[in-house]
């Protein structure tokens, strides 16, 4: 079971180097975090079906949170658009 | 004696037989710590927390405070205020198991120039490039001038479901005492790693630990942590400390929290210390008479409580063997 995503900035640019974490999960999850590539994409595995909350952060942007429901044997695709946060450290 | 699942494995030249498993001769004295001249600790009793400007670990009774009322529609949000974790959205609103940050976010940021002092400089930000060239972040901690301990899944990826990703990672950049762009000790790149068969062959979370070996003795400049084997009743009364580099905070920043150990198992230590992705591999450590000793390797967040791989006899023996094997 996979969650795939592409991360954009508010102006539509692909975001390289955004960090993707699990904020909540139905089971224990490894506390490692994925980092988006040049194409703004990431792929993370989930260990069990259920609802997961993903958090996505990039410098200069606020934390983006999204809930995904993962069914057995399926993959979920998400598109995340980060909003600029002037209070956040610059990119 | 350690079982075969604790058999050390490496992506490089294998450890010679006998180096990695020692006889079980009883409780071990903790390893000597490195530099202990900087960084204070508050030691109210026999256990201590780090002395961080007014920081006190919350009581368990206060852990659930600040939950957001039910019914809020947060199916998809982009809310900078989430950065502060003023509420536990998932648990209260969606019926999740508790999150890796439980209730109020207890973590406190360790900033420069403090990150250049011991013990903070012995905690390292890890930038990981997996076999498929995907990038990840984690945390590691020095146990010698050139050996760091981390989670097994930081050095060896299992069950990713992505072609070409599983297996030993390609490389890890190690950045001691990082505070965002500030890297007071520079960085080193490693391509030599260790874990154990229980993780690499069986993906058993109870064997989720590993090591990173550096060519240069960067740890001579940062100091390192001791580690020890402790009994259940001892650990159950320990205040555990964790500092690492969580991905839900500004890039490359170090965050610290402490709480009493919740419970222990033969191969796991459970605690309610807030963590997030990126803190895998962090030292779970105690402070005794001003010295810091690893008791577990943080690895998992999520359901009920967070947890790390306990430094039991077999783990301890492997850590000692890895130190010895790469003694400079």
Boltz contact constraints between the chains, C-beta under 6 A:
constraints:
  - contact:
      token1: [A, 2]
      token2: [B, 161]
      max_distance: 6.0
  - contact:
      token1: [A, 19]
      token2: [B, 247]
      max_distance: 6.0
  - contact:
      token1: [A, 21]
      token2: [B, 247]
      max_distance: 6.0
  - contact:
      token1: [A, 21]
      token2: [B, 248]
      max_distance: 6.0
  - contact:
      token1: [A, 21]
      token2: [B, 276]
      max_distance: 6.0
  - contact:
      token1: [A, 21]
      token2: [B, 277]
      max_distance: 6.0
  - contact:
      token1: [A, 22]
      token2: [B, 277]
      max_distance: 6.0
  - contact:
      token1: [A, 23]
      token2: [B, 99]
      max_distance: 6.0
  - contact:
      token1: [A, 24]
      token2: [B, 90]
      max_distance: 6.0
  - contact:
      token1: [A, 24]
      token2: [B, 96]
      max_distance: 6.0
  - contact:
      token1: [A, 24]
      token2: [B, 99]
      max_distance: 6.0
  - contact:
      token1: [A, 25]
      token2: [B, 302]
      max_distance: 6.0
  - contact:
      token1: [A, 26]
      token2: [B, 97]
      max_distance: 6.0
  - contact:
      token1: [A, 27]
      token2: [B, 303]
      max_distance: 6.0
  - contact:
      token1: [A, 28]
      token2: [B, 300]
      max_distance: 6.0
  - contact:
      token1: [A, 28]
      token2: [B, 302]
      max_distance: 6.0
  - contact:
      token1: [A, 28]
      token2: [B, 303]
      max_distance: 6.0
  - contact:
      token1: [A, 29]
      token2: [B, 302]
      max_distance: 6.0
  - contact:
      token1: [A, 30]
      token2: [B, 153]
      max_distance: 6.0
  - contact:
      token1: [A, 30]
      token2: [B, 280]
      max_distance: 6.0
  - contact:
      token1: [A, 31]
      token2: [B, 275]
      max_distance: 6.0
  - contact:
      token1: [A, 31]
      token2: [B, 277]
      max_distance: 6.0
  - contact:
      token1: [A, 31]
      token2: [B, 279]
      max_distance: 6.0
  - contact:
      token1: [A, 31]
      token2: [B, 280]
      max_distance: 6.0
  - contact:
      token1: [A, 31]
      token2: [B, 301]
      max_distance: 6.0
  - contact:
      token1: [A, 32]
      token2: [B, 136]
      max_distance: 6.0
  - contact:
      token1: [A, 32]
      token2: [B, 138]
      max_distance: 6.0
  - contact:
      token1: [A, 32]
      token2: [B, 153]
      max_distance: 6.0
  - contact:
      token1: [A, 32]
      token2: [B, 277]
      max_distance: 6.0
  - contact:
      token1: [A, 32]
      token2: [B, 280]
      max_distance: 6.0
  - contact:
      token1: [A, 33]
      token2: [B, 137]
      max_distance: 6.0
  - contact:
      token1: [A, 33]
      token2: [B, 247]
      max_distance: 6.0
  - contact:
      token1: [A, 33]
      token2: [B, 277]
      max_distance: 6.0
  - contact:
      token1: [A, 33]
      token2: [B, 278]
      max_distance: 6.0
  - contact:
      token1: [A, 34]
      token2: [B, 136]
      max_distance: 6.0
  - contact:
      token1: [A, 35]
      token2: [B, 135]
      max_distance: 6.0
  - contact:
      token1: [A, 43]
      token2: [B, 162]
      max_distance: 6.0
  - contact:
      token1: [A, 45]
      token2: [B, 160]
      max_distance: 6.0
  - contact:
      token1: [A, 45]
      token2: [B, 161]
      max_distance: 6.0
  - contact:
      token1: [A, 53]
      token2: [B, 90]
      max_distance: 6.0
  - contact:
      token1: [A, 55]
      token2: [B, 248]
      max_distance: 6.0
  - contact:
      token1: [A, 57]
      token2: [B, 248]
      max_distance: 6.0
  - contact:
      token1: [A, 59]
      token2: [B, 251]
      max_distance: 6.0
  - contact:
      token1: [A, 62]
      token2: [B, 80]
      max_distance: 6.0
  - contact:
      token1: [A, 63]
      token2: [B, 82]
      max_distance: 6.0
  - contact:
      token1: [A, 63]
      token2: [B, 83]
      max_distance: 6.0
  - contact:
      token1: [A, 64]
      token2: [B, 78]
      max_distance: 6.0
  - contact:
      token1: [A, 65]
      token2: [B, 77]
      max_distance: 6.0
  - contact:
      token1: [A, 65]
      token2: [B, 82]
      max_distance: 6.0
  - contact:
      token1: [A, 66]
      token2: [B, 76]
      max_distance: 6.0
  - contact:
      token1: [A, 67]
      token2: [B, 75]
      max_distance: 6.0
  - contact:
      token1: [A, 83]
      token2: [B, 78]
      max_distance: 6.0
  - contact:
      token1: [A, 85]
      token2: [B, 80]
      max_distance: 6.0
  - contact:
      token1: [A, 89]
      token2: [B, 250]
      max_distance: 6.0
